[in-house]
Amino acid sequence: PCSRRITFLMKAMILISRAIPGEVHMHIKSLVESALSAIRHQHSRIRQKAISTAGELLLYCSEGLNSVMEKIVLPAFERLPFDASSSVRQTAVDVLAQCLARLESRHEYSANLFQILLSLLGDATESIAQRSLQRLEWIARYLQDQKMQIDDEEEEMSTDLRIAAEAASL
């Protein structure tokens, strides 16, 4: 019963953050604190859900992230490589990869997040070590694709400007 309520609460937080992402930043601290309060729960499924919920909330937050990351998220995430459950550590790998690739201010926290992800490369469970490596490769491809997309957009803009300048000179 308690675990169902926790799971329901976390699903509700994710739905709210998806529905009104612009409003989430005002409550990000309390939402992330609530999600990560379950990171020490006895059931690994609850810990997994707490990690994935916190990760999802961070992706929808654009303001107020600095304080939340430094005081709440990073200290909690630093303990993840030592979790007894391999499924929790695997979820941690996925959430860390998403944050490193998609978090708006990832450059500010990339050193800390990479350090945690790299420590999972040496995990005693082979599948987690492999998943960590795969996620690092995915991050590289994702960021490269993002850069190429930005470069293409800039090239299109410069072409549009050149055409407009030529048209104006006529």
N, C-alpha and C positions, 0 to 999 in steps of 0.2 A: 504493500500500500504506500509506504513512504517513498520507495523508489519510483513508483508510478507518478506520484505527485511531482517529484524532482524532474523526471523526464518530461512531464507535461509542461512544467514551468520553463524548462529550457527550450522546448519546441515553441512555446509562446514567445519567448524572447527573440528567437530567430525570426519568427513570422513578423513580429513588430519591426525588427530592424530591416527586414526586406521591404515591408510595406511603407514605412516612413523613415528612410535612412537619414533624411535631413534633420529629423528630430532626435535621433538616437544619441547624437553627440552630447546633448544636455544631460543625459542619464547614463553615459557610458561607464562611468566609474562604478555606480551601484549595480548596473547590469553585469559587468565583468566580475565584480566582487562576488555577486550572487552565484554566477556560474562557477567560478573557481572555488567557492566555498565547499563544493562537493568533490574537489580533487583528492581529498583524503578519505572519501567514503570507502567502506569495506568492500563494496561490490565493484569489480573492475568495469562493468558496463556503465555504471554511474560515473566513474572517473573518466571513461572514454567520452561520454556525452558532455561532461563538464569541459573537457579540453576542446572538443569540436565546437561547442557552443561559444566558448570564449574566442576561439579563432574566427568564427563566422562574425561575431559581433565586432571584432577589430576591423574586419574588412569593410564594414559599413560606417565606420567612424572616421571623420575627417578632422574634427576639432577635439581638443582635450585629451588627445592620445598620449602625449608626452608623459604626463603624470601617471596615467594608468599603466603604461608600459613599464616605467621605471620602478614604481612602487608595488604593483600588483602582479602584472603578467610575467615579467622576466624572472622575479624570484620564484614564482610558481612553476614556470616552464623549466627552470634550471634543475628542479628535482625530478623531472620526468624521465631522464635516462636511467634513474635508479628505481623506478617503479617495479614492483615484483611481477606485474602482469605484462606478458609480451604483447597482448592486444592493446594495452594502454600505450606502450612504447611505440607500437606501430601507428596508432592514431596520432601520437605526438609527431612522428616523422611527417605524416601527411599535413598536419596543421602547420608545422614549422615551414614546410615547403610552400604552402599556400601563402603564408605571411611573407616569406622572403620574395615571392614572385609578385603578389598582388597588393600588398599593403601600401597605401599611398605614401607613407613616410618610411618605407622600408630601409632607406639609406641610413637613417638615424639609428636603427636597431639591428642592421644586418650583421654587424660583428658579433653581437650577443647571440642572435638567433642562429647564425652559422656555427658558432662554437657549440651550441647545444646539438644541432643537427650533425655536426662532425663527430661529436662524442658518440652518437648513435651508430656511426659507421663501424665502430669497434664493438658493437653489441655482441654479447655471447650467443644470441640467437641468430643463426645465419640468415634467416628470412628478413629479419629487421635490418641487419647490416646491408643486405642486398637492396632492400626497399629504400634505404637511405641513399645509396649510390644512384639508384634509379631516379629518385626525387631530385637529387642534385643535377642529374642530366636533364630532367624535365624543366627545372628552373632555368638552366642555361638556354634551352630551346625556347622556352616561353619568353624570356627577356630578349632574346635575339629576334623573335618574331615581332615583339612589341616595338623594338627599335626599327626594324625594317618597315613596319607599318607607319611609324612616325616619319621616317625618311621618305616613304612614298607620298605621304600627305604633304610634306614640305615641298617635294618635287612638283606635285600637282599645283600647289599654291604659287610656286615661282613661275611655272608655265602659264598659269592664269594671269599672273601679274605682267609677264612679258607680252602676252596677247593683248591685254588691256592697254599696255603702254604703246604697242604698235598701232592699236586702233585709235588711241588718242592722238598719236602723231600724224595720222592721216587727216 
